[in-house]
Amino acid sequence: MQNSEAGQKKSGKTTVGIVTKEWPPAVYGGAGVHVVQLTEALRKLTNIQVDVHCFGGARTDGSFGYATPAEFAVANPALQAIATDLAIAQNLGGVDVIHSHTWYANMAGHTASLLYGTPHIVSAHSLEPLRPWKAEQLGGGYKISSWAEQTAYEAAAAIIAVSDGMRADVLKAYPNVDPAKVVTIRNGVDTSRFAPNADTSVLSEYGITGRYAMFVGRITRQKGLAHLLRAWREVPAEFGLVLAAGSPDEPTIGNEVAELIAELQQNRKNVWWIKEMLPHDKLTAALTHADLFLCPSIYEPLGIVNLEAMGCETAVLASRVGGIPEVVSHGNTGELVDYTETDIPAFEARLTEAITRLMSDPELVVKYGKAGRARAISEFGWNAVAATTLSLYQSVINQR
């Protein structure tokens, strides 16, 4: 860690230590986006000091960055996370409340809570018991990540679920957790940043032409990209597909996706794969020009990426899983497709049908897009999220 001022309190302010694996410039998923935007919104409030403790080494933005301890440089990723957590924990002694995000950071909050008697809040962005495919990425480390998450959740002063669906999942996965400790505070979206962007330079840069649907996300089984690619085989060739997809969890899914994309590209000239993370302005432009945003996830606590597409006034077609139905209003801002774990071909067939029908109805997707932005503005503002989160901080502090 590069700064000795971590945890030092400014007089008269509630001091929160936010712990996260993802922090700029290393933000690659919805949880990271959530942490960044929540932090920005909290810092606009008075009477609160927000210290960010993050993985990935030193930062220059005032946050406290921690590199993986040298002794664990080639260790299993789960061990690397725990080692980094312990380094962070020793610097959380001066805060009033600790707020950790994802299992990677949970142990920092939990051990610091034990050490200093500080209340620890966890945000449930996903749950390890519901992501068994993580064993492909972590090997035996998946047992460690599962243990870390369960231990932290069962001891936490409060758990923030990002959707009602996630709250139900938390209570089902961890029956020893007191239901009174689990509160729903949904993700937000900054609709001033995720807004229609008419710039066409990103289309020219990647040679994107014609009408297209778009997928944005990491290459992981959770996001359902392989299902989408198989479904796309039967979508009429006149419709294009833009895939902003990178950072495969592990080689198996990475290779599977690459082979499916190559197969589609052999027969179609309008399938574009953008492997690098798009800068914000290019992302919003690509989303704006898409007729349809696709979220074929098989597990999704909320799906902040759907809110981002809605902010850009783009219709959304998504799986009816997790918290997605709390974001995408079926028949109003987009449509939902039932996911059936026991009948994957049926799920993929439903995707094909819905994509084809919606792409064939430009007026309907425009209507969905306009309604989506209106819903994002009215129901998912970050100011309300920050105020509710601060109230929870003060509640657990008062219960000490």
Secondary structure, DSSP 8 states (H G I E B T S, - for coil): ---TTTT---TTSEEEEEEES-BTTB--SHHHHHHHHHHHHHHTSSSEEEEEEEESS--SSS-EEE---GGGTTS-HHHHHHHHHHHHHTT-TT-SEEEEESHHHHHHHHHHHHHH---EEEEES--GGG-TTHHHHHTTHHHHHHHHHHHHHHH-SEEEESSHHHHHHHHHH-TTS-GGGEEE------TTTSS-----HHHHHHT--SSEEEEEEESSGGGTHHHHHHHHTTS-TTSEEEEEEE--SSHHHHHHHHHHHHHHHHH-S-EEEE-S---HHHHHHHHHH-SEEEE--S--SS-HHHHHHHHTT-EEEEES-TTGGGTS-BTTTEEEE---TT-HHHHHHHHHHHHHHHHT-HHHHHHHHHHHHHHHHHH--HHHHHHHHHHHHHHHHHT-
